[in-house]
Amino acid sequence: MYSFGRYLIMGAALAAATPGLSEPATGPATRVAARMAEDRLPSLSVAVGARGAIVYAAAFGLADVENEVPATTRTVYRVGSVSKTLTATAVLQLSEAGKLDLDLPVQTYCVDFPDKGAPISSRLLLAHLGGIRGYDYRRFRTEFLSNTRYPSVGEALTVFKDD
């Protein structure tokens, strides 16, 4: 499993080592290459922001290994589990603004959320206590590696509606 935190720290170290540059210096780039090899990452993009501005951005490796296309600072990556942090932040901001009650049934805000036989609130979902499973590792390749784009929230929820 990859550790997002260590790459975030590495990005901050890169920025400190190369202030004002958009391309990595030799020393930090060597450290990034070593870490990427250790974790078997084909590419990595790093950006560090301060006071609303990007102060450092760099990309390493290949975005498309088969066609040998280099990664750039504009390479798009799947967000994966980072979306949990972003979602939790947005939900808590809505709650703080009085626009979402963490204790109401989640169907209050997402009518397509399947009935699970017991009330499930946003609070329970945020705490991973809503009875919703993680990826089904028996179907790992199709679920975890899926790049399916769902046209609606309701269709996305079909992944676990019968669990």
C-alpha positions in Angstrom: 0.0 0.0 0.0 1.3 3.5 -0.9 1.7 6.1 1.8 0.3 9.5 0.5 1.8 11.2 3.6 5.4 10.3 2.7 5.0 11.7 -0.8 3.5 14.9 0.6 6.5 15.3 2.9 8.8 14.5 0.0 7.1 17.2 -2.0 7.6 19.7 0.7 11.3 18.8 1.0 11.6 19.1 -2.8 10.1 22.5 -2.7 12.4 23.6 0.1 15.4 22.3 -1.8 14.4 24.1 -5.1 12.6 27.3 -4.2 11.0 29.0 -7.2 11.7 26.3 -9.6 9.2 24.3 -11.6 11.7 21.5 -12.5 13.3 19.3 -9.8 17.0 19.7 -8.8 19.3 16.7 -9.3 19.5 15.7 -5.7 15.8 15.7 -4.8 15.0 14.1 -8.2 17.4 11.2 -7.4 15.6 10.7 -4.1 12.2 10.7 -5.8 13.4 8.2 -8.4 14.7 5.9 -5.7 11.3 6.1 -3.8 9.4 5.5 -7.0 11.5 2.4 -7.8 11.0 1.1 -4.2 7.2 1.5 -4.5 7.0 0.5 -8.1 5.4 3.7 -9.2 5.5 4.6 -12.9 5.0 8.3 -12.3 4.5 10.9 -9.6 3.5 14.5 -9.7 4.1 16.9 -6.8 2.7 20.3 -6.2 3.2 22.5 -3.1 1.0 25.5 -2.5 1.4 28.4 -0.1 -1.0 31.3 0.4 -3.1 30.3 -2.5 -0.3 30.0 -5.0 1.7 27.0 -6.3 5.3 27.5 -5.2 6.7 24.2 -6.6 5.5 21.7 -9.1 7.3 18.8 -10.7 6.5 15.5 -12.4 8.6 12.3 -12.5 8.5 9.1 -14.5 6.1 8.0 -17.3 2.4 8.8 -17.4 2.0 6.1 -20.1 4.6 3.4 -19.8 3.6 1.5 -23.0 4.0 4.6 -25.2 6.8 6.2 -23.1 4.9 9.4 -22.5 6.5 11.4 -19.7 4.4 12.6 -16.7 3.9 16.3 -16.5 2.5 18.6 -13.9 -0.8 18.4 -15.9 -1.0 14.5 -15.8 -4.3 13.4 -14.4 -4.3 10.7 -11.7 -7.0 8.8 -10.0 -7.6 10.3 -6.6 -8.3 7.0 -4.9 -8.5 7.2 -1.1 -7.6 10.9 -1.1 -11.2 11.5 -2.0 -12.2 10.3 1.6 -10.3 13.3 3.1 -11.8 15.7 0.6 -15.3 14.4 1.0 -15.1 14.5 4.8 -13.8 18.1 4.7 -16.7 19.1 2.4 -19.3 17.3 4.5 -18.1 18.9 7.8 -18.0 22.3 6.2 -21.6 21.8 5.1 -22.5 20.7 8.6 -20.7 23.7 10.2 -22.6 26.0 7.8 -25.9 24.4 8.9 -26.6 23.0 5.5 -26.3 19.3 6.5 -27.4 17.5 9.7 -24.9 14.7 10.4 -27.5 12.7 12.2 -30.4 12.7 9.7 -30.7 9.6 7.5 -28.4 9.9 4.5 -31.4 9.5 2.2 -32.4 13.0 3.3 -29.5 14.2 1.1 -29.1 11.3 -1.3 -32.4 9.9 -2.3 -30.8 7.1 -4.3 -28.9 5.7 -1.3 -30.2 2.2 -0.8 -32.2 1.3 2.2 -30.1 -1.0 4.4 -32.8 -1.9 6.9 -31.5 0.5 9.6 -31.0 4.3 9.6 -27.6 5.3 8.3 -26.5 8.8 8.9 -23.8 10.9 7.3 -22.0 10.7 10.7 -22.0 6.9 10.5 -20.7 7.0 7.0 -17.9 9.4 7.9 -16.8 7.2 10.7 -16.9 4.1 8.5 -19.7 2.7 10.8 -22.5 2.7 8.3 -22.2 -1.0 7.4 -20.9 -0.2 3.9 -18.2 -2.6 2.9 -14.9 -1.7 1.3 -13.8 -3.1 -2.0 -14.8 -6.7 -2.5 -11.5 -8.4 -3.0 -13.1 -11.4 -4.7 -14.0 -8.9 -7.4 -10.8 -6.8 -6.8 -9.8 -6.4 -10.5 -13.2 -5.3 -11.7 -14.0 -3.1 -8.7 -10.8 -1.6 -7.5 -9.2 -1.1 -10.9 -12.4 0.0 -12.5 -12.5 3.3 -14.5 -16.2 3.1 -15.0 -17.9 6.5 -15.2 -21.4 6.4 -13.8 -23.9 8.9 -15.3 -25.7 9.3 -11.9 -25.2 8.9 -8.2 -27.9 6.2 -8.2 -26.0 4.1 -10.8 -22.8 4.5 -8.8 -24.5 3.2 -5.7 -25.5 0.0 -7.5 -22.0 -1.3 -6.7 -23.0 -2.1 -3.1 -26.8 -1.8 -3.0 -27.4 -5.5 -2.6 -24.7 -6.1 0.0 
